[in-house]
Amino acid sequence: MSLLKSFLKHDEGVTAMEYALIGSLIAVVIVIAVTAVGVKLIPIFNKVAASI
């Protein structure tokens, strides 16, 4: 517990936490975008596959 407290007292630790939060938010947005686009592409791929 003291390690966590000393980690949070330093500005570098806070900055690292901020970067971690920003990175995880970006990852969530990417996953949502890929999922949304993927769902819309499935019918297109099926149509192309059927025409081959």
VOGU-3710 file (C-alpha; in Angstrom, 3 decimals, decimal comma):
1> msllksflkh> 0,000/0,000/0,000  2,853/2,379/0,783  4,269/1,707/-2,676  0,981/2,839/-4,224  0,896/5,961/-2,052  4,454/6,890/-2,960  3,687/6,207/-6,620  0,696/8,559/-6,554  2,625/11,320/-4,739  4,992/11,790/-7,646
11> degvtameya> 3,888/13,806/-10,656  5,331/11,201/-12,978  2,969/8,622/-11,525  -0,029/10,852/-12,063  1,048/11,566/-15,622  1,477/7,858/-16,282  -2,027/7,212/-14,976  -3,423/9,947/-17,218  -1,680/8,441/-20,238  -3,010/5,008/-19,296
21> ligsliavvi> -6,565/6,348/-19,096  -6,238/8,185/-22,412  -4,786/5,081/-24,050  -7,574/2,866/-22,762  -10,227/5,340/-23,936  -8,660/5,395/-27,395  -8,647/1,585/-27,413  -12,348/1,486/-26,491  -13,194/3,936/-29,292  -11,225/1,842/-31,793
31> viavtavgvk> -13,001/-1,356/-30,727  -16,413/0,317/-31,032  -15,563/1,755/-34,462  -14,231/-1,549/-35,804  -17,283/-3,383/-34,488  -19,682/-0,885/-36,079  -17,889/-0,963/-39,428  -17,547/-4,736/-39,330  -21,281/-5,229/-38,872  -21,965/-3,062/-41,932
41> lipifnkvaa> -19,362/-4,884/-44,039  -20,701/-8,399/-43,456  -23,548/-8,079/-46,025  -21,130/-6,634/-48,584  -18,698/-9,527/-48,137  -21,560/-12,024/-48,360  -22,762/-10,430/-51,612  -19,257/-10,562/-53,093  -18,820/-14,168/-51,981  -22,160/-15,163/-53,515
51> si> -21,270/-13,566/-56,838  -17,979/-15,448/-57,099
//
